Amino acid sequence: MAKPNRDASKIPAAANPLAEEPTKIASNINYHANFSPHFSPFKFEPEQAYYATAESVRDRLIQNWNETYLHFHKKNPKQTYYLSMEYLQGRALTNAIGNLNVQSAYAEALNKLGHELENITEQEKDAALGNGGLGRLASCFLDSMATLNLPAWGYGLRYRYGLFKQRIAKDGQEETAEDWLEKFSPWEVVRHDVVYPVRFFGRVHVNPDGSRKWVEGEVLQALAYDVPIPGYKTKNTISLRLWDAKASSEDFNLFKFNDGQYEPAAQLHSRAQQICAVLYPGDATEEGKLLRLKQQFFLCSASLQDIIFRFKERKQGAELKWSEFPTKVAVQMNDTHPTLAIPELMRLLLDEEGLGWDEAWDVTTRTVAYTNHTVLPEALEKWSQTVMWKLLPRHMEIIQEIDKRFIDMVRATRTDLESKIPTMCVLDNNPQKPVVRMANLCVVSGHTVNGVAELHSDILKNELFADYVSLWPSKFQNKTNGITPRRWLKFCSPELSDIITKWLKTDEWATNLDLLVGLRKLADDAKLQEEWASAKMANKKRLAQYIEHVTGVNIDPNSLFDIQVKRIHEYKRQLLNILGAIYRYKKLKEMSPEKRKKETPRTVMIGGKAFATYTNAKRIVKLVNDVGAVVNTDPEVNSYLKVVFVPNYNVSVAELLIPGSELSQHISTAGMEASGTSNMKFSLNGCLIIGTLDGANVEIREEIGQENFFLFGATADEVPKLRKDRENGLFKPDPRFEEAKKFIRSGAFGSYDYNPLLDSLEGNSGYGRADYFLVGHDFAGYLDAQARVDEAYKDRKKWLKMSILSTAGSGKFSSDRTIAQYAKEIWKIEECRVP
């Protein structure tokens, strides 16, 4: 690469918003540095260069965005609106220049300005709009919607401080606020003309004609910020519209302020700021529950008002027929968080547009669909009826009516289901704790309900929603999740991508991932294996550098890189992983130096955030760090085993970890992970999986070949019986499991008291005990599978072949395939390509 030319002054600062040639791009970047200033003049360090570069790229995106908006407006196709509480976007710069296919032009332009593209992209902070797989899935979906030229938009909230930034201190995880908006985000465009009122509290006023109206309470404003989402090698650029909450100047009480009552004077402004401050605020208190509910309603109300406005706007004066609304609008609820879209759409149609109940219900049920993401009972939202009546009195009336009509319908048409009504209805009127069951409301009201992997959808149909299936057999579908191959292979692993393109003789695989199957017949080719190994090594070295930079731990790129990164949760069983590493450490300590030399050296990396109030998850984070502190400084063992906790896991960290990984752990208790999507990212990058038959693991194993998957553990249908056996005192632990726990209790990893964590694995019954997630049961099988991994890794040719076959079998797991299925089978929308 050319050495950066340090004299940026020779490049004229001239606006070239649509430039494609490096010199003109450099001029446009320089123009933004000078004429869209955010910093003191004469400074053009990497940070300033990043913002100017982002604004230059944004020029192109806005042009495409405007053309896309206009095209959709003229064509007026049916459009999908994706409602999600979280989006995990990752960095936008690399993705945008990749999708616009201008990487090399921008790299050269920055060289002319004295900078390296790689250093500039590092300046960008990940947008803190999500937490885990749910948010990342939504972002992959947006990428595919744009790439497939589909008329679709995303709606979300603009969280100022995100979930949290994770720091590891001596007491374990510490949480601090995310700072991604501390300066500003160059990717968002604030739409000062797109503002909607959102009401909370108040009462229901009954008019003389019997019609009802929600009045009084407090009213906040929802202001739109648009983030452009470019498709890959297409003009289509869609929108992620994020809402921020504001109060108006009229809500500022000048009299109180001048009287020295500063806080009461700005009370509504401070309440507005709370709404979009933090993702998933703690809900242990009444205030916390109220705030979460406010966030959910704020998203739904603003989005639906916007959708209705656009429906009317596109009619361009033609007669308004509400029966046509579902032929122009599809609303997808990503999990139960946006469930309030159902009663809010009903309220808008009934009270604001004057429709009758039957017509409003017909429109609503033909418009909304629901994706279920979990079978964990604590994650199936249930909201207190008392809180709901207080915050959303009109919506509770509507929910009551929906429930009453549903019960009447079941009684009239299916007497055999009479006994099931108490579990099927929406309102649980248990006098101790009356709640609204959000998942039930979604199933009763949506036209389609889908799970996110074959196993998960089967569990929904046969267990969780079985009674509804007998009522509406055609309502339930499966849509196995997917990931975008652009971000998760082409851009994050350029060396491997180039090799794939060279051997397949096409780069079309980036939009037609099934083409990867062409690698199967080449998997034994020694030349391909050699190139594959060198690409993997480049990624491992890059990762090793990063690990040393953030943790200070020096890791050996020649060891087996074994990675588990995901939210820390007991069902995901990071505890099983670290117990396995502890057992491995103990055995290495007991070996003679000669025997040790025959072992497969391994670096175990674990990363992920533990929810701030989830004590056991935080203990697991602490344990991993404590084990690492001992193992990594033990001179007898540390060339055979290292244990590293990777802090503050996010998309950008994943883009380093996943390409550099050789073994990845997806070891949740069978039947508990709806799908998982990181398993797909690792597989796509030629990383082998050790895992249970859970979520999408089942399908990944089918696609890549079972001989290329390290399987262990109980199956989903065995789990209930194993729990029952445990209750009856029939569980016999493997001695190795007892040995690992005893080793922790011996104080080998410091003085911290791990008994409360280990107690969750003990006993045969009781809340938080009796090893609900079957760590003890699966431990022996897990160690045996890890022994098979060690053996396989010693045979380099065999391992490389398995790695190539893993990538070759990943074609099914493109989010392009998933979204094409949603478009055809749920949303009934078609391509609307910008000419």
C-alpha positions in Angstrom: 0.0 0.0 0.0 1.2 3.5 -0.8 2.7 5.4 2.2 0.3 8.0 3.4 1.1 11.5 2.0 1.3 13.7 5.0 0.5 16.9 3.2 -3.4 17.1 3.2 -3.2 20.8 2.3 -2.5 20.0 -1.4 -6.0 18.4 -1.6 -8.6 21.1 -2.4 -11.6 21.2 0.1 -14.4 20.8 -2.5 -17.8 19.2 -2.2 -18.0 16.1 -4.3 -20.9 14.2 -2.7 -21.1 11.5 -5.3 -17.4 11.1 -6.0 -16.1 7.7 -6.9 -12.5 8.5 -7.8 -10.0 8.7 -4.9 -8.8 12.3 -5.5 -12.3 13.6 -5.6 -13.3 11.5 -2.6 -10.3 13.0 -0.7 -11.6 16.5 -1.7 -15.0 15.7 -0.4 -13.5 14.4 2.9 -11.5 17.6 3.2 -14.6 19.6 2.4 -16.4 18.1 5.4 -13.4 18.6 7.6 -13.5 22.3 6.8 -17.1 23.1 6.2 -19.0 20.6 8.4 -16.8 21.3 11.4 -17.3 19.6 14.7 -13.8 20.4 16.1 -11.4 23.3 16.3 -9.9 24.2 13.0 -6.5 22.8 11.7 -6.9 19.5 13.5 -7.0 16.5 11.2 -6.0 13.6 13.5 -7.6 10.2 13.2 -10.7 11.2 15.1 -11.4 14.2 12.9 -10.6 12.2 9.8 -13.1 9.5 10.9 -16.0 12.0 11.3 -15.2 13.7 8.0 -14.9 10.4 6.2 -18.2 9.2 7.6 -19.9 12.4 6.4 -18.4 11.9 3.0 -19.8 8.3 2.8 -23.1 9.6 4.2 -23.5 12.0 1.3 -23.6 8.9 -1.0 -26.0 7.1 1.3 -28.4 10.1 1.6 -28.5 10.4 -2.2 -29.5 6.7 -2.5 -31.8 7.0 0.6 -33.7 9.9 -1.0 -34.0 8.0 -4.3 -35.2 4.9 -2.5 -37.8 6.9 -0.4 -39.1 8.6 -3.6 -39.3 5.3 -5.5 -41.2 3.6 -2.7 -43.5 6.6 -2.5 -44.3 6.5 -6.2 -44.7 2.7 -6.5 -46.6 2.5 -3.2 -45.8 -1.2 -2.7 -46.8 -3.2 0.4 -44.1 -2.4 2.9 -42.8 -4.2 6.0 -42.1 -2.3 9.2 -39.9 -4.3 11.6 -40.4 -3.3 15.3 -37.6 -4.2 17.6 -36.5 -3.0 21.1 -32.9 -3.5 20.1 -30.5 -3.4 17.1 -26.9 -4.3 17.4 -25.5 -2.5 14.3 -21.8 -2.6 14.8 -19.5 -0.1 13.0 -21.2 1.5 10.0 -18.1 2.8 8.1 -16.6 -0.5 7.0 -20.0 -1.9 6.2 -21.1 1.2 4.2 -18.0 1.4 2.0 -18.1 -2.4 1.6 -21.8 -2.4 0.5 -21.2 0.6 -1.8 -18.2 -1.2 -3.1 -15.8 1.7 -2.6 -13.3 0.3 -0.1 -10.2 0.7 -2.2 -11.2 4.2 -3.4 -11.7 5.3 0.2 -8.4 3.7 1.3 -6.5 5.5 -1.4 -8.3 8.8 -0.7 -7.4 8.6 3.0 -3.8 7.8 2.0 -3.7 11.1 0.1 -4.8 12.8 3.3 -2.1 11.2 5.3 -4.2 8.5 7.0 -4.7 4.7 6.8 -8.3 3.4 6.4 -7.7 0.7 9.0 -6.8 3.3 11.7 -9.8 5.5 10.8 -12.4 2.7 11.0 -11.0 2.0 14.5 -12.1 5.4 15.6 -15.8 4.5 15.4 -17.7 3.4 18.5 -20.3 0.7 18.1 -23.8 2.1 18.3 -25.2 1.0 21.7 -28.7 0.1 20.6 -28.8 -3.6 21.5 -27.4 -6.3 23.7 -27.5 -9.9 22.3 -28.6 -12.1 19.5 -32.1 -10.5 19.3 -30.6 -7.1 18.4 -27.9 -8.5 16.1 -30.5 -10.6 14.2 -32.6 -7.4 13.6 -29.5 -5.7 12.1 -28.6 -8.7 9.9 -32.3 -8.6 8.7 -32.1 -4.9 7.8 -28.9 -5.6 5.8 -30.7 -8.4 3.9 -33.9 -6.4 3.3 -31.8 -3.6 1.7 -29.7 -6.1 -0.3 -32.8 -7.9 -1.6 -34.3 -4.5 -2.6 -37.4 -5.1 -0.4 -39.7 -2.3 0.7 -39.0 -2.5 4.4 -38.0 -0.3 7.3 -36.8 -0.8 10.9 -38.1 1.0 13.9 -36.3 1.2 17.3 -35.3 3.5 20.1 -32.3 5.8 20.3 -30.7 4.7 23.6 -28.2 7.3 24.8 -26.3 5.1 27.2 -27.1 1.6 25.8 -27.0 -1.4 28.1 -23.6 -0.8 29.6 -19.9 -0.8 28.9 -18.2 -3.8 30.7 -15.0 -3.3 32.7 -13.3 -6.1 34.5 -11.9 -5.1 37.9 -10.7 -7.2 40.8 -14.3 -7.8 42.0 -15.4 -8.9 38.6 -17.7 -7.1 36.1 -18.3 -3.4 36.5 -20.9 -1.5 34.5 -20.5 2.0 33.1 -22.6 3.9 30.7 -21.9 3.6 26.9 -20.5 6.7 25.4 -21.3 6.3 21.7 -23.3 9.6 21.6 -20.8 11.5 23.9 -19.8 13.5 20.8 -22.3 12.6 18.1 -23.1 9.9 15.6 -22.3 10.9 12.0 -24.7 8.3 10.6 -28.0 9.6 11.9 -30.1 12.2 10.3 -32.5 14.0 12.6 -35.9 14.6 11.0 -37.2 17.7 12.8 -40.4 17.5 10.8 -41.2 13.9 12.0 -42.6 14.4 15.5 -45.6 12.5 17.1 -47.3 13.0 20.5 -47.1 10.0 22.8 -49.4 10.0 25.9 -49.0 8.2 29.3 -51.4 7.9 32.2 -54.6 10.0 31.9 -58.1 8.6 31.8 -60.7 7.4 29.3 -63.4 10.0 28.4 -66.7 8.6 27.1 -68.5 10.8 24.6 -72.3 11.1 24.5 -72.4 8.9 21.4 -70.6 6.1 23.4 -67.3 6.6 21.5 -64.2 6.8 23.8 -61.2 9.0 23.9 -57.9 8.8 25.9 -57.3 12.2 27.5 -55.1 14.1 30.0 -52.1 12.4 31.6 -48.6 13.5 30.3 -47.8 13.9 26.6 -44.2 13.6 25.3 -42.9 14.1 21.8 -41.3 11.3 19.7 -38.6 12.8 17.4 -37.3 10.7 14.5 -33.6 10.0 13.8 -32.9 8.1 10.6 -29.9 5.8 10.1 -29.5 4.8 6.4 -29.0 1.1 5.7 -27.3 0.4 2.4 -27.9 -2.8 0.5 -24.9 -4.6 -1.0 -24.1 -3.5 -4.5 -27.5 -2.0 -5.0 -28.9 1.6 -4.9 -31.6 0.6 -2.4 -30.9 2.2 0.9 -33.6 1.7 3.6 -34.1 3.3 7.0 -33.7 2.4 10.6 -35.9 5.0 12.2 -35.0 5.5 15.9 -37.2 7.5 18.2 -36.0 9.9 20.8 -38.3 11.4 23.5 -38.6 15.1 24.0 -40.7 17.6 26.0 -41.6 20.9 24.4 -40.7 24.4 25.6 -44.3 24.9 26.7 -43.7 22.1 29.2 -41.0 24.1 30.9 -42.4 26.1 33.8 -40.7 29.4 33.8 -42.5 30.7 36.9 -41.3 27.7 39.0 -37.8 28.0 37.6 -37.5 31.7 38.5 -38.9 30.8 41.9 -35.8 28.6 42.4 -37.7 25.3 41.9 -35.4 24.2 39.1 -36.1 20.4 39.1 -40.0 20.7 39.3 -39.8 23.4 36.5 -38.3 20.8 34.1 -40.0 17.7 35.4 -41.4 16.6 32.0 -38.1 17.2 30.3 -36.4 14.9 32.8 -39.1 12.2 32.4 -38.6 12.4 28.6 -34.8 11.9 29.0 -35.4 8.8 31.0 -37.3 7.0 28.2 -34.4 6.7 25.9 -31.6 6.8 28.4 -30.9 3.0 28.9 -31.7 -0.3 27.2 -33.5 -2.6 29.6 -33.5 -0.5 32.7 -33.5 -2.5 35.9 -37.1 -3.6 36.7 -36.8 -4.8 40.3 -38.6 -1.6 41.4 -42.1 -0.3 40.5 -40.5 2.7 38.8 -38.3 0.4 36.7 -41.3 -1.7 35.5 -43.1 1.5 34.6 -40.1 2.8 32.7 -39.8 -0.4 30.7 -43.4 -0.4 29.8 -43.2 3.3 28.8 -40.3 2.5 26.5 -42.2 -0.3 24.8 -45.3 1.8 24.3 -43.3 4.8 23.1 -41.7 2.7 20.4 -45.1 1.2 19.3 -47.1 4.4 19.4 -44.6 6.6 17.5 -44.0 3.9 14.9 -47.7 3.2 14.2 -48.6 6.9 14.0 -45.7 7.2 11.5 -46.9 4.1 9.5 -50.5 5.5 9.4 -49.2 8.9 8.3 -47.2 7.2 5.4 -50.2 5.1 4.4 -52.3 8.3 4.1 -49.5 10.3 2.4 -49.0 7.6 -0.3 -52.8 7.7 -1.1 -52.0 11.2 -2.5 -55.6 12.4 -2.2 -57.3 9.2 -3.3 -60.1 7.9 -1.2 -59.0 6.3 2.1 -60.1 2.6 2.4 -58.9 1.2 5.7 -59.6 -2.4 4.4 -56.6 -1.7 2.1 -54.2 -1.0 5.0 -53.1 -4.6 5.4 -52.4 -4.7 1.6 -49.9 -1.9 2.1 -48.5 -2.5 5.6 -47.0 -5.5 7.3 -45.9 -5.0 10.9 -43.5 -7.6 12.4 -43.1 -7.7 16.2 -39.6 -8.9 17.1 -40.3 -10.8 20.3 -43.0 -9.7 22.8 -41.5 -6.2 23.5 -43.5 -4.5 20.8 -46.8 -6.3 21.7 -48.5 -3.0 22.6 -48.6 -2.3 18.8 -51.7 -4.5 18.8 -53.9 -2.4 21.2 -52.3 0.8 20.0 -53.2 0.1 16.4 -56.7 -0.8 17.6 -57.0 2.5 19.6 -55.8 4.6 16.6 -58.3 2.9 14.3 -61.2 3.0 16.8 -60.7 6.4 18.5 -58.8 8.5 16.0 -60.0 7.2 12.7 -63.6 6.3 13.8 -63.7 2.6 12.6 -66.0 0.1 14.3 -64.6 -2.8 16.3 -65.0 -5.5 13.7 -63.3 -3.5 10.9 -60.5 -2.3 13.2 -59.9 -5.9 14.4 -59.9 -7.2 10.8 -57.3 -4.6 9.8 -55.1 -5.2 12.9 -55.1 -9.0 12.7 -54.2 -8.9 9.0 -51.4 -6.4 9.6 -49.4 -7.7 12.6 -47.3 -10.9 12.9 -45.1 -12.1 15.8 -41.7 -13.8 16.1 -41.2 -15.7 19.3 -37.6 -15.9 20.5 -37.7 -17.8 23.7 -39.4 -20.6 25.6 -37.8 -19.5 28.9 -40.8 -18.6 31.1 -39.1 -15.6 32.7 -38.6 -14.1 29.2 -42.2 -14.5 28.1 -43.4 -11.0 29.3 -46.2 -10.7 31.7 -47.2 -7.2 32.8 -49.0 -6.3 36.0 -52.6 -5.3 35.2 -52.4 -2.6 37.9 -49.4 -1.0 36.2 -51.1 -1.3 32.8 -54.3 0.3 34.0 -52.3 3.2 35.5 -50.1 3.8 32.4 -52.4 2.8 29.5 -56.1 2.8 30.6 -57.6 2.8 27.1 -55.3 0.0 26.0 -56.4 -2.1 28.9 -60.1 -1.7 27.9 -59.1 -2.8 24.4 -57.1 -5.8 25.7 -60.1 -6.8 27.9 -62.4 -6.7 24.9 -60.0 -8.7 22.8 -59.8 -11.3 25.6 -63.5 -11.5 26.1 -64.2 -12.0 22.4 -61.5 -14.7 22.2 -63.0 -16.6 25.1 -66.5 -16.3 23.6 -65.2 -17.6 20.3 -63.5 -20.6 21.9 -66.6 -21.4 23.9 -68.8 -21.1 20.8 -66.6 -23.2 18.4 -64.4 -25.5 20.5 -66.1 -26.8 23.6 -63.3 -29.4 23.9 -60.9 -26.5 24.7 -63.1 -25.1 27.6 -60.7 -26.4 30.2 -57.7 -24.8 28.5 -59.2 -21.3 28.5 -57.5 -20.2 31.7 -54.0 -20.8 30.2 -55.0 -19.6 26.7 -56.6 -16.3 27.5 -54.8 -13.0 27.5 -55.6 -11.8 31.0 -54.5 -13.9 34.0 -56.9 -12.6 36.6 -55.2 -14.4 39.5 -56.3 -12.2 42.5 -52.8 -12.4 44.1 -51.0 -11.2 40.9 -53.2 -10.3 37.9 -51.1 -9.9 34.7 -51.4 -9.4 31.0 -49.7 -12.3 29.1 -48.0 -10.6 26.2 -47.2 -13.8 24.2 -50.8 -14.9 24.4 -52.0 -11.4 23.1 -49.5 -11.8 20.2 -50.8 -15.3 19.3 -54.4 -14.4 19.6 -54.0 -11.2 17.5 -51.3 -11.9 14.9 -51.9 -13.5 11.6 -48.7 -15.5 11.8 -46.5 -16.7 14.6 -43.0 -18.0 13.9 -40.1 -19.7 15.7 -36.5 -19.1 14.7 -35.1 -22.7 14.2 -36.8 -26.0 13.4 -36.3 -27.4 16.9 -37.6 -24.2 18.5 -40.6 -24.0 16.2 -41.5 -27.6 17.0 -41.3 -26.9 20.7 -43.6 -23.9 20.2 -46.1 -26.0 18.3 -46.0 -29.1 20.4 -45.6 -27.6 23.9 -45.8 -23.8 24.5 -48.6 -22.9 22.0 -50.0 -26.4 21.4 -53.6 -25.4 22.3 -53.6 -22.5 19.9 -52.2 -24.8 17.1 -55.4 -27.0 17.4 -57.4 -23.8 17.0 -55.3 -22.2 14.1 -53.1 -24.9 12.6 -51.9 -22.7 9.7 -50.9 -19.7 11.9 -47.6 -21.2 13.0 -44.4 -21.3 10.9 -40.7 -21.8 11.2 -38.1 -19.2 9.9 -34.6 -20.4 10.8 -32.5 -17.4 11.6 -29.6 -16.3 9.4 -26.7 -13.9 9.3 -25.4 -11.4 6.7 -22.4 -12.9 4.8 -21.2 -9.4 4.0 -20.4 -8.3 7.5 -19.7 -11.8 8.9 -17.3 -13.1 6.3 -16.6 -10.8 3.3 -15.7 -7.7 5.4 -14.5 -9.2 8.7 -12.2 -11.9 7.1 -10.9 -10.5 3.9 -8.1 -13.0 3.5 -10.5 -16.0 3.7 -13.0 -14.2 1.5 -10.4 -13.7 -1.2 -9.5 -17.4 -1.1 -13.1 -18.5 -1.3 -13.6 -16.1 -4.3 -10.4 -17.4 -6.0 -11.3 -21.1 -5.6 -15.0 -20.7 -6.5 -14.0 -18.4 -9.4 -16.8 -15.9 -8.4 -17.6 -13.5 -5.6 -21.3 -14.0 -6.2 -21.3 -16.1 -3.0 -21.7 -12.9 -1.0 -25.3 -12.6 -2.2 -25.9 -16.3 -3.0 -24.4 -18.1 -0.1 -25.4 -21.6 -1.4 -22.5 -21.3 -3.8 -20.2 -22.1 -0.9 -21.2 -25.8 -1.4 -18.7 -25.7 -4.3 -15.9 -25.9 -1.7 -17.0 -29.4 -0.8 -15.3 -31.1 -3.7 -12.1 -29.0 -3.1 -11.8 -29.8 0.6 -9.0 -32.3 0.2 -6.9 -30.1 -2.1 -3.6 -29.6 -0.4 -3.1 -26.2 -2.0 -6.4 -24.9 -0.8 -5.7 -26.3 2.6 -2.4 -24.5 2.8 -4.0 -21.1 1.7 -6.9 -21.7 4.1 -4.5 -22.3 7.0 -2.5 -19.1 6.2 -5.7 -17.0 6.2 -6.8 -18.6 9.5 -3.3 -17.8 10.9 -3.5 -14.2 9.8 -6.8 -13.9 11.7 -5.4 -15.6 14.8 -2.4 -13.3 14.9 -4.7 -10.2 14.6 -6.8 -11.6 17.4 -3.7 -12.4 19.6 -2.6 -8.8 19.2 -6.0 -7.5 20.2 -6.1 -9.8 23.3 -2.7 -8.6 24.4 -3.8 -5.0 23.9 -7.0 -5.3 26.0 -6.1 -7.8 28.7 -2.3 -7.8 28.8 -2.3 -11.6 28.3 0.1 -13.0 25.7 -1.5 -15.9 23.8 0.2 -18.3 21.3 -1.4 -18.3 17.8 -0.1 -21.9 17.4 -2.4 -23.1 20.2 -6.0 -24.1 19.5 -8.2 -21.0 19.8 -11.4 -22.1 21.7 -14.0 -19.4 22.0 -17.4 -19.0 23.7 -18.9 -15.5 23.4 -22.5 -14.7 24.1 -24.6 -13.1 26.9 -23.6 -14.7 30.2 -26.6 -16.9 31.3 -26.9 -20.1 33.2 -28.7 -21.8 30.4 -25.9 -20.9 27.9 -23.6 -22.8 30.4 -20.4 -20.8 30.5 -20.1 -22.5 33.8 -19.7 -25.9 32.0 -17.0 -24.4 29.9 -15.0 -23.0 32.8 -15.4 -26.2 34.9 -14.0 -28.1 31.9 -11.0 -25.7 31.8 -10.5 -26.1 35.5 -10.5 -29.9 35.2 -8.0 -29.6 32.3 -5.7 -27.3 34.4 -5.8 -29.8 37.3 -4.9 -32.7 35.1 -2.1 -30.8 33.4 -0.7 -29.9 36.8 -0.6 -33.6 37.8 1.2 -34.7 34.6 4.9 -35.3 34.1 6.6 -32.7 31.8 7.0 -35.5 29.2 3.3 -36.3 29.2 2.4 -32.6 29.0 4.3 -32.2 25.8 1.9 -34.6 24.1 -1.1 -32.5 25.0 -2.8 -30.1 22.5 -2.0 -26.6 23.6 -5.2 -24.6 24.0 -6.3 -21.0 24.6 -9.8 -20.8 26.1 -11.5 -17.4 25.5 -14.9 -16.5 27.1 -16.7 -13.2 26.6 -20.1 -11.6 27.2 -22.0 -9.3 29.4 -23.8 -10.4 32.6 -27.0 -8.5 33.3 -26.2 -6.0 36.1 -28.7 -7.6 38.5 -28.0 -11.3 37.6 -25.8 -12.4 40.5 -24.9 -15.9 39.4 -24.0 -14.7 35.9 -21.7 -12.1 37.5 -20.1 -14.8 39.6 -19.4 -16.8 36.5 -17.6 -13.8 35.0 -15.5 -13.5 38.2 -14.7 -17.2 38.2 -13.4 -17.1 34.6 -11.1 -14.1 35.5 -9.9 -15.8 38.7 -9.1 -19.0 36.9 -7.2 -17.0 34.2 -5.2 -15.1 36.8 -3.9 -18.4 38.2 -3.5 -20.5 35.0 -1.9 -17.8 32.9 0.9 -17.1 35.4 1.6 -20.8 36.2 4.9 -21.5 34.4 4.4 -25.3 34.4 1.2 -25.1 32.5 0.8 -21.8 30.7 2.3 -23.0 27.5 -0.4 -25.7 27.3 -3.4 -23.7 28.6 -4.4 -20.1 28.8 -7.8 -18.8 30.0 -8.9 -15.3 28.9 -12.0 -13.3 29.6 -12.5 -10.9 26.7 -14.1 -7.7 28.1 -16.9 -5.6 26.7 -18.0 -8.1 24.0 -19.8 -6.3 21.1 -20.0 -6.5 17.3 -16.6 -5.0 16.6 -15.0 -7.5 19.1 -16.9 -10.3 17.5 -15.5 -9.3 14.1 -12.0 -10.1 15.4 -12.9 -13.2 17.6 -15.0 -15.1 15.1 -12.5 -15.1 12.1 -9.7 -16.0 14.6 -11.6 -18.9 16.2 -11.0 -22.6 15.5 -13.3 -24.2 18.0 -16.5 -22.5 19.2 -18.7 -23.6 22.1 -22.5 -23.6 21.7 -23.3 -25.7 24.7 -26.7 -24.6 26.1 -29.0 -27.1 27.8 -31.0 -28.7 24.9 -34.4 -27.1 24.3 -33.4 -23.7 25.8 -31.7 -21.7 23.1 -34.3 -20.8 20.5 -31.7 -20.6 17.7 -28.4 -18.9 18.3 -26.8 -17.0 15.5 -23.2 -16.8 16.6 -23.0 -20.5 15.9 -23.7 -19.7 12.2 -21.0 -16.9 12.2 -18.4 -19.3 13.5 -19.4 -22.1 11.1 -19.3 -19.7 8.2 -15.7 -18.7 9.1 -14.5 -22.4 9.1 -14.6 -22.7 12.9 -15.7 -26.1 14.2 -18.4 -26.4 16.8 -18.6 -28.3 20.0 -22.2 -28.3 21.0 -25.5 -29.8 22.1 -28.5 -30.6 19.9 -30.1 -27.2 20.6 -31.4 -24.4 18.5 -29.9 -24.0 15.1 -27.0 -26.4 16.1 -29.3 -29.2 14.9 -29.5 -27.7 11.4 -25.9 -26.7 11.2 -24.9 -30.2 12.0 -27.2 -31.5 9.3 -25.8 -29.1 6.7 -22.0 -29.4 7.4 -22.1 -33.2 8.2 -22.3 -34.8 11.6 -18.7 -36.0 11.4 -17.6 -32.3 11.4 -19.5 -31.4 14.6 -18.4 -32.3 18.1 -21.7 -33.4 19.7 -22.4 -34.2 23.3 -25.2 -33.8 25.9 -28.8 -34.7 26.7 -31.4 -34.1 24.0 -34.4 -31.7 24.4 -36.8 -34.6 24.9 -34.6 -36.2 27.6 -34.3 -33.1 29.7 -37.7 -33.2 31.6 -37.1 -36.8 32.6 -33.5 -36.1 33.8 -34.8 -33.2 36.0 -37.5 -35.6 37.4 -34.8 -38.2 38.1 -32.7 -35.6 39.9 -35.7 -34.7 42.1 -36.1 -38.4 43.0 -32.4 -38.6 44.0 -31.4 -40.8 41.1 -28.6 -38.6 39.7 -25.1 -40.1 40.1 -22.4 -37.4 39.4 -19.3 -38.2 37.4 -16.2 -38.2 39.7 -14.5 -35.7 37.4 -17.4 -33.3 38.0 -17.0 -33.6 41.8 -13.2 -33.2 41.4 -13.5 -29.9 39.5 -16.0 -28.4 42.0 -13.8 -29.5 44.9 -10.8 -27.9 43.3 -12.6 -24.5 43.3 -13.7 -24.9 46.9 -10.1 -25.7 47.9 -9.3 -22.0 47.3 -7.0 -22.8 44.2 -8.4 -19.7 42.5 -8.3 -17.2 45.4 -10.4 -16.5 48.5 -13.6 -15.4 46.8 -16.6 -17.5 48.1 -17.9 -19.5 45.1 -20.2 -21.6 47.3 -23.4 -19.7 46.3 -22.5 -20.4 42.6 -21.6 -24.0 43.2 -24.7 -24.6 45.3 -26.8 -24.1 42.2 -25.3 -27.4 41.1 -26.1 -29.2 44.4 -29.1 -30.7 46.0 -32.1 -32.4 44.4 -34.7 -29.7 44.7 -35.4 -26.1 45.6 -35.3 -22.8 43.8 -31.9 -22.0 42.3 -30.6 -25.5 43.2 -30.6 -29.0 41.8 -28.6 -28.1 38.7 -31.6 -27.1 36.6 -29.4 -26.6 33.5 -27.9 -30.2 33.8 -24.2 -29.1 33.9 -23.4 -32.2 36.1 -25.3 -34.5 33.8 -23.6 -33.3 30.6 -20.1 -32.8 32.1 -18.8 -36.3 31.3 -20.0 -36.2 27.7 -18.5 -32.7 27.4 -15.0 -33.8 28.6 -15.1 -36.8 26.2 -16.1 -34.5 23.3 -13.2 -32.1 24.2 -10.8 -35.1 24.1 -12.1 -35.8 20.6 -11.3 -32.2 19.7 -7.7 -32.5 21.0 -7.1 -35.6 18.9 -8.6 -34.1 15.8 -6.5 -31.0 16.1 -3.3 -33.0 16.1 -4.2 -34.2 12.5 -3.7 -30.9 10.7 -5.0 -32.1 7.3 -8.1 -33.6 8.8 -8.8 -30.4 10.8 -8.4 -28.2 7.8 -10.7 -30.4 5.7 -13.3 -30.2 8.5 -12.9 -26.4 8.6 -13.4 -26.1 4.8 -16.5 -28.3 5.0 -17.9 -26.2 7.8 -17.8 -23.1 5.6 -19.0 -25.1 2.6 -22.1 -26.2 4.6 -23.1 -22.7 5.8 -25.0 -21.6 2.7 -28.4 -22.1 4.4 -27.7 -19.7 7.2 -27.7 -16.5 5.2 -30.2 -13.9 6.4 -31.0 -13.3 2.7 -32.6 -16.8 2.7 -34.5 -16.0 6.0 -35.7 -12.6 4.8 -36.8 -14.0 1.4 -38.9 -16.5 3.3 -40.5 -13.9 5.6 -41.2 -11.7 2.5 -42.9 -14.5 0.6 -44.6 -16.5 3.3 -45.5 -13.9 6.1 -45.3 -10.4 4.8 -46.4 -11.0 1.2 -44.1 -8.2 -0.1 -42.1 -8.1 -3.3 -38.8 -6.6 -4.6 -39.0 -2.8 -5.3 -35.6 -2.0 -6.9 -34.5 1.5 -7.3 -33.7 2.0 -11.1 
